Amino acid sequence: QVQLVESGGGLVQAGGSLRLSCAASGRTFSIYRMGWYRQSPGKEREFVAFIIWSGSITYYADSVKGRFTISRDNAKNTMYLQMNSLKPDDTAVYYCNLIRQDSIRSDYWGQGTQVTVTT
């Protein structure tokens, strides 16, 4: 099993910044990629960004491109999401996702961290 613990959420004014962290523990070998998703009340969970664990290839949703930066620290098994120029539309619960790929694919989710952007 893999455990994911998110931190760094909070309340910020529009235009401000936050940095989310996601620390992985447990069976952290064979990580294929980690990513962030978010969900607002009444909406489906949506993709935000992911990073391939080896090689650091990144991919972003159009809505956050140029404002958010995903990164990782392999030694700490930790992923980050630097969020700049935040907008009220970014308000959501942000979830960390980890995909392991060895003989089978396994998906893991964190408990989520609330990000609230006020006008």
N, C-alpha and C positions, 0 to 999 in steps of 0.2 A: 504494500500500500504506500501511497504518497500523501503527505499532509501539506496543505498550502495555507499559509497565514498571510493575509493582506494587512497593510497598515498605510497610514498617510492620508486617509480621507479627511474631509472636514468641510467647513463653511468658508467661502471666499467670495469676494466681490468680483463682478465681471471685470475682465482684464487682468485678473490676478493669476497666480500660479500655485500648483500643488504638485507634490511628487509622491506617487504611490509606490509601494514596495510589495513584493510577494516572495516570501521565503519558502522554499521547498525542503522537506525532510522525508526520511524514509527511503523507499526504493527509488533513489534519484539517478540511478544509472540508466543508460539507454534513453535519455530525454531526447525527443525529436524536436519539439518546439514548445514554447510558452507564449501565452498571449493574454490579452485583456478583452473582456466583453463588458457591456453595460446594459442596464435595464431601468427604464423609467416607468413610473406607475401607469398601468394600462397599455403598455407597449411590449412588444416582443424583445427578448434579449438580442442585442445587436453586437456585431464584431467591431472592435476598435483597432487593434493592432496585434501583430505577432512577430516573434523573432525565432529564427531557426537556431537551435542551440549551438551547433557547430557551424562556423562560417559567418554567423551574425547577419544573415540576410533578414531584412525586415520588410513588413508590408503593413499599410495603413488604410483605414477607411477614408474615403474622400472627405468626410466631414471633419476629420481631425488632422489631415495631412498639412504639414507646415506649422502646426501648433503643438502637437504631441510628439515626443520622442521616446521610443522604447529601447531599453538596453538591458544587459545582463552581466552578472558577475559569476562566472562559472565556478570559481573557487568557493563562493558562498552559496551557490545554488539559489541565487536571488535575482529576480527580475524587477525592473523599475519602469515606471511610466512618468516621464516629466511632462506636465501639462501646463502650457503657457497660453496666454490670451484666452482665458476661459470665458465661456459664454453661458448664459442661463440654460440654453439647450443642452449643455454638457451635464446638467444635473441628472444624477442617476446613481444606482448602486453599481459599483464596478467590481467585476469578478475576474479573478485570476484563473487561467486554464493551463493545464500541463498535459502534453501528450507524450506518452512513452511508446516507443516502437522497438520491440525485439521480435519474438516469434508472433506476437499478437500486438494489436494497438490497444492502448489503455488511456482513457481520458479521466482527468481529475479536475475538480473545481474547488476553489476556496469559498469561504463563507460570505464574501462580499464586504465592501467598504463604501460607505455613503459619501458622495461628493455633492455638495449643494452650492450652486453659484447664484448669487443674488445680484439684482440690478442696482 
